[in-house]
């Protein structure tokens, strides 16, 4: 188990300031503008109802300081107060859905302002370390929480990415395998291929591709926990002759490969490094090579605002993370010129169900999670994280895409896609 560093919660204050005393009144005034759905709030002053009709969600405020945190820091403050146990809800996912719907107008204005100001902001780039050691530290902060924890949340395939439910009755494991199979079919994978994978995860794709197709796979990660787990998994599966596992930054990879796979790793790249990422991918492929990318994407209109905005996810879950947009991906690919987008499929509708299944796994394994010694604050943080993301996918603020990109000499045909 890696050392787990939890985010710092709100610091208890002594006497409440005038601003803190006014915060509940200010939040209630905002609540009266609710137009979509109904939120029922219970706090030390009684019960308050905002909005009307359905759906309805209940919120209990245990400590009024939660109001001030939310007013000061938005989703970061809301998360900080939730981690401290200052408020709860009977349905966090629905609460975030309703908040998103009712804030859509305000955020739309912020999106337009951000897009208008971007040419000016671009003159002074937002600072971000591109040091490889810094990137490794950011990745370890999330993925090195401990393999035991992720085993309790994920299914036996250990895929930590959007599954593909060809049928709602499918198990999470079957849907996860279907996602991997869909990627293989996009690439028209063959036994003669040598595949490079950027971002090993826990070895799910490498094992799937090598065992099902007999191809060679070189997979890399900068998470020590994932490297150790994947190396053992490959060995246990008897695939050591086909699969090479590396603990190396993707920018340090060398070679010429037939196919390249990157499953939800681009979110750790950073928007300043998007061109470098696609340059590196292109350089790793032969002239007729193919790349299959799976990426979580934000709405095009929100990209400029979100890439510079510190929200709950960046603050508590993925330090240094970012979400590209389809427009940003296409723009980077076009600027660099070494790859062409030849196919794109939106599979985001499957992600809300994937997140719901992960959350269900953690709830069913609550006692075993507790035995890991991560603490109640950690459990609350991950519960909020999964609900927050599920709501974002349900509301279509974010989505997930599989993109097929080709080098200039590729002249292949599109392979069979259906997953039975």
C-alpha positions in Angstrom: 0.0 0.0 0.0 1.4 3.4 -1.0 1.4 6.2 1.4 -2.0 8.0 1.0 -1.9 11.7 1.2 -5.4 13.1 1.8 -6.4 16.6 0.9 -6.6 19.1 3.7 -10.1 19.8 4.8 -11.6 23.1 6.0 -9.9 24.5 9.1 -12.2 24.8 12.0 -12.8 28.5 12.9 -13.6 30.1 16.2 -16.3 32.7 16.1 -18.1 32.9 12.8 -17.4 36.1 10.9 -20.2 38.3 9.5 -19.5 36.9 6.1 -19.9 33.3 7.4 -23.2 34.3 9.1 -24.5 35.8 5.9 -23.4 32.8 3.7 -26.5 30.7 4.3 -28.7 33.7 3.4 -26.8 34.2 0.2 -27.0 30.6 -0.8 -30.7 30.5 -0.1 -31.2 33.6 -2.3 -29.4 31.7 -5.1 -31.5 28.7 -4.4 -34.7 30.6 -5.1 -33.5 30.9 -8.7 -33.7 27.2 -9.2 -35.7 26.4 -12.4 -34.9 22.7 -13.0 -35.9 20.2 -10.4 -36.3 20.6 -6.6 -33.7 20.6 -3.8 -34.9 20.2 -0.2 -32.3 21.5 2.3 -32.4 20.8 6.1 -30.1 22.8 8.3 -30.0 24.2 11.9 -32.6 26.8 10.9 -35.2 24.3 9.6 -36.3 23.0 6.2 -36.0 25.0 3.0 -37.3 24.0 -0.4 -35.9 25.4 -3.7 -37.4 24.8 -7.2 -40.5 22.7 -7.9 -41.6 19.5 -9.5 -39.3 16.6 -10.1 -36.8 15.2 -9.8 -36.3 16.0 -6.1 -33.1 15.6 -4.0 -32.5 16.1 -0.3 -29.5 17.8 1.3 -28.7 17.9 5.0 -26.3 20.6 6.2 -24.7 19.5 9.4 -22.4 22.6 9.7 -23.4 26.0 8.3 -19.8 26.7 7.4 -20.5 24.5 4.4 -22.3 27.5 2.8 -19.3 29.7 3.1 -17.0 27.1 1.5 -19.3 26.7 -1.4 -19.6 30.5 -2.0 -15.9 31.0 -1.8 -14.6 28.1 -3.8 -17.4 26.6 -5.9 -17.0 22.8 -6.5 -13.7 22.8 -4.6 -15.3 24.3 -1.5 -18.3 22.1 -1.9 -16.0 19.1 -2.0 -13.9 20.3 0.9 -17.0 20.7 3.1 -18.3 17.3 2.0 -15.0 15.6 2.9 -15.2 17.3 6.4 -18.7 15.8 6.9 -20.4 19.2 6.9 -23.2 18.1 4.6 -24.8 15.0 3.0 -27.3 14.2 0.3 -29.6 11.3 -0.3 -28.5 11.2 -4.0 -25.2 12.9 -4.7 -25.4 12.1 -8.4 -28.8 13.7 -8.9 -27.8 16.7 -6.8 -24.8 17.4 -9.2 -27.1 16.9 -12.2 -29.5 19.5 -10.9 -26.8 21.9 -10.0 -25.3 21.5 -13.5 -28.7 22.1 -15.2 -29.4 25.2 -13.1 -25.9 26.7 -13.6 -25.8 26.0 -17.3 -26.7 29.6 -18.2 -24.1 31.1 -16.0 -21.4 28.7 -17.1 -22.4 29.3 -20.7 -21.6 33.0 -20.3 -18.3 32.1 -18.6 -17.5 29.8 -21.5 -18.0 32.5 -24.1 -15.9 35.0 -22.1 -13.1 32.4 -21.8 -13.1 31.8 -25.6 -13.0 35.5 -26.3 -10.1 36.1 -23.9 -8.1 33.1 -24.9 -6.0 34.9 -27.6 -4.9 37.4 -25.0 -4.3 34.7 -22.3 -2.2 32.7 -24.8 0.3 35.5 -24.8 1.0 34.5 -21.2 0.7 30.7 -21.0 -0.7 29.3 -17.8 2.2 27.8 -16.0 2.5 24.0 -15.7 5.6 22.0 -15.0 6.5 19.8 -18.0 9.1 18.1 -15.9 8.9 14.3 -16.2 9.4 13.8 -12.5 6.5 16.2 -11.8 4.3 14.2 -14.2 5.3 10.9 -12.5 4.4 12.4 -9.1 1.0 13.5 -10.4 0.3 10.0 -11.7 1.5 8.3 -8.6 -0.8 10.5 -6.4 -3.8 8.8 -8.0 -2.8 5.4 -9.3 -0.4 4.4 -6.5 -3.1 4.5 -3.8 -2.8 0.7 -3.7 -3.7 -2.1 -6.0 -5.9 -3.6 -3.3 -8.2 -0.6 -3.4 -8.6 -0.6 -7.1 -9.2 -4.4 -7.1 -12.2 -3.7 -4.8 -13.6 -1.0 -7.1 -13.0 -2.4 -10.5 -13.9 -5.8 -12.0 -11.6 -8.7 -12.6 -10.3 -7.2 -15.9 -8.9 -4.3 -13.9 -9.9 -1.8 -16.6 -10.1 1.7 -15.2 -11.8 3.3 -18.2 -15.2 3.4 -19.9 -16.7 0.0 -20.5 -18.9 -0.8 -23.5 -22.3 -2.2 -22.7 -23.5 -3.9 -25.9 -26.4 -5.0 -23.7 -27.6 -3.5 -20.4 -27.6 -6.9 -18.8 -23.9 -7.5 -19.4 -21.6 -7.7 -16.3 -19.0 -4.9 -15.9 -16.3 -7.4 -16.7 -17.9 -8.4 -20.0 -18.5 -4.7 -20.9 -14.8 -4.0 -20.1 -13.6 -6.8 -22.3 -15.9 -5.5 -25.1 -14.3 -2.1 -24.9 -10.9 -3.7 -25.4 -12.2 -5.8 -28.2 -13.7 -2.8 -29.9 -10.2 -1.1 -29.8 -8.6 -4.2 -31.3 -11.1 -4.3 -34.1 -10.7 -0.6 -34.9 -7.0 -1.3 -35.3 -7.7 -4.5 -37.4 -5.2 -6.1 -35.1 -3.2 -9.1 -36.4 -0.7 -11.6 -35.0 2.0 -10.0 -37.1 1.6 -6.6 -35.4 3.8 -5.0 -32.8 1.6 -2.7 -30.7 2.8 0.0 -28.3 0.5 1.0 -25.5 0.9 4.4 -23.8 -0.5 4.0 -20.3 -0.6 0.3 -19.2 -3.3 0.6 -16.5 -3.2 -2.7 -14.8 -2.4 -4.6 -18.0 -6.0 -5.2 -19.2 -5.5 -4.3 -22.8 -2.0 -5.8 -23.2 -3.2 -9.1 -21.9 -6.3 -9.0 -24.0 -4.5 -8.2 -27.2 -1.7 -10.6 -26.8 -3.8 -13.5 -25.6 -6.6 -13.0 -28.2 -4.6 -12.0 -31.2 -1.1 -13.3 -30.6 0.5 -10.0 -31.3 3.5 -8.4 -29.5 2.7 -5.6 -27.1 5.1 -3.1 -25.5 3.2 -1.3 -22.8 4.5 1.5 -20.5 3.4 3.3 -17.3 4.9 5.7 -14.9 3.0 4.3 -12.0 5.2 2.0 -9.9 2.1 0.1 -8.5 0.7 -0.4 -12.0 4.1 -1.5 -13.3 4.5 -4.2 -10.6 0.9 -5.4 -11.0 1.1 -5.6 -14.8 4.4 -7.3 -14.9 3.1 -10.0 -12.6 -0.1 -10.3 -14.5 1.7 -10.8 -17.8 4.0 -13.4 -16.2 1.1 -15.3 -14.6 -0.7 -15.3 -17.9 2.3 -16.9 -19.6 2.6 -13.9 -22.0 6.1 -12.8 -21.1 7.4 -13.6 -24.6 4.7 -11.4 -26.2 4.3 -8.5 -23.8 7.1 -6.2 -22.6 6.2 -4.0 -19.7 8.1 -0.7 -19.2 8.2 1.8 -16.3 9.0 4.7 -18.6 7.6 8.1 -19.7 6.0 7.7 -23.1 8.2 10.5 -24.4 11.2 8.3 -23.8 9.9 5.3 -25.9 11.8 4.4 -29.0 11.0 2.2 -32.0 8.7 1.8 -35.0 5.4 0.1 -34.2 2.6 -1.1 -36.4 -0.2 0.0 -34.0 -0.5 2.3 -31.0 -3.1 2.3 -28.3 -3.8 4.9 -25.6 -6.8 4.4 -23.4 -7.7 7.4 -21.2 -4.1 8.4 -20.7 -4.3 11.7 -22.6 -6.1 13.3 -19.6 -2.8 13.3 -17.7 -0.9 15.0 -20.5 -1.9 18.6 -19.9 -3.2 21.0 -22.6 0.2 22.6 -23.1 1.7 19.2 -24.1 -1.1 18.1 -26.5 1.0 18.7 -29.6 4.0 16.9 -28.0 1.7 14.0 -27.3 0.5 13.6 -30.9 4.0 14.2 -32.2 5.4 11.4 -30.0 2.6 9.0 -31.0 3.2 9.7 -34.7 7.0 9.2 -34.3 6.4 5.8 -32.7 4.4 4.5 -35.7 5.5 3.2 -39.1 4.4 5.2 -42.1 1.3 3.1 -42.5 0.6 2.7 -38.8 -2.7 3.2 -36.9 -3.4 4.7 -33.5 -6.5 4.0 -31.4 -7.2 6.7 -28.8 -9.8 6.5 -26.1 -10.3 9.9 -24.4 -12.6 11.6 -21.9 -13.6 14.9 -23.6 -15.3 18.0 -22.4 -17.7 20.1 -24.5 -15.9 22.1 -27.1 -17.5 25.3 -25.8 -16.2 24.7 -22.2 -12.7 23.8 -23.1 -11.0 27.2 -22.8 -12.6 27.9 -19.4 -12.1 24.4 -18.0 -8.4 24.0 -19.0 -7.4 26.9 -16.7 -10.0 26.2 -13.9 -9.2 24.4 -10.7 -12.2 22.2 -9.9 -13.0 19.4 -7.4 -11.4 16.8 -9.6 -8.1 18.6 -10.1 -7.9 19.6 -6.5 -8.6 16.3 -4.8 -8.4 13.5 -7.4 -6.2 14.1 -10.4 -3.5 16.7 -9.8 -2.2 18.1 -13.1 -5.1 16.5 -15.0 -7.1 18.0 -17.9 -9.9 17.1 -20.3 -9.3 17.8 -24.0 -12.2 18.5 -26.3 -12.8 17.0 -29.7 -12.0 20.4 -31.2 -8.7 20.5 -29.3 -7.8 17.0 -30.4 -8.6 17.7 -34.0 -6.8 21.0 -33.9 -3.6 19.5 -32.5 -3.7 16.6 -35.0 -4.2 19.1 -37.9 -1.5 21.4 -36.7 1.1 18.7 -36.4 0.1 17.0 -39.7 1.6 13.6 -39.1 -1.7 11.8 -38.3 -5.2 11.9 -39.8 -8.4 11.2 -38.0 -10.2 8.6 -40.0 -12.9 7.5 -37.5 -14.6 8.7 -34.3 -17.2 7.2 -32.1 -18.8 8.7 -29.0 -19.2 6.0 -26.3 -19.9 8.4 -23.5 -23.4 7.0 -22.9 -21.6 3.9 -21.5 -19.6 5.8 -18.9 -22.3 6.8 -16.5 -23.2 3.1 -16.1 -19.5 2.2 -15.7 -19.2 4.7 -12.9 -22.4 3.5 -11.3 -21.0 -0.1 -11.3 -17.7 1.1 -9.7 -19.6 2.9 -7.0 -21.7 -0.1 -6.4 -18.5 -2.3 -6.0 -17.1 0.1 -3.4 -20.4 0.1 -1.4 -20.6 -3.7 -1.5 -16.9 -3.9 -0.4 -17.2 -1.1 2.2 -15.9 -3.2 5.1 -12.9 -4.4 3.1 -12.2 -0.9 1.9 -12.2 0.2 5.6 -9.8 -2.6 6.4 -7.2 -0.9 4.1 -6.9 1.9 6.6 -7.6 4.7 4.1 -10.1 6.4 6.4 -13.6 7.9 6.2 -12.4 11.1 4.5 -10.9 9.0 1.7 -14.1 7.0 1.3 -16.2 10.2 1.2 -13.8 11.7 -1.4 -14.1 8.8 -3.7 -17.9 8.6 -3.3 -18.2 12.2 -4.3 -15.8 11.8 -7.1 -17.7 8.9 -8.7 -21.1 10.7 -8.3 -19.6 14.0 -9.6 -18.3 12.2 -12.7 -21.5 10.2 -13.3 -23.6 13.3 -13.2 -21.3 15.0 -15.7 -21.7 12.1 -18.2 -25.5 11.9 -17.6 -25.8 15.6 -18.4 -23.5 15.3 -21.4 -21.1 18.0 -20.1 -18.3 15.4 -20.7 -18.2 12.3 -22.8 -15.9 9.6 -24.0 -14.7 8.9 -27.5 -12.7 6.3 -29.4 -10.7 7.8 -32.2 -8.9 6.0 -35.0 -5.9 8.0 -36.4 -3.7 6.9 -39.3 -0.3 7.8 -40.6 -0.1 9.1 -44.2 0.7 5.8 -45.9 -2.2 3.9 -44.4 -4.7 2.6 -47.0 -6.6 0.0 -45.1 -10.4 -0.4 -44.9 -12.5 -0.1 -41.8 -12.8 -3.4 -39.9 -15.9 -5.1 -38.4 -17.1 -3.2 -35.4 -20.1 -5.0 -33.9 -19.6 -6.5 -30.4 -21.9 -9.4 -29.6 
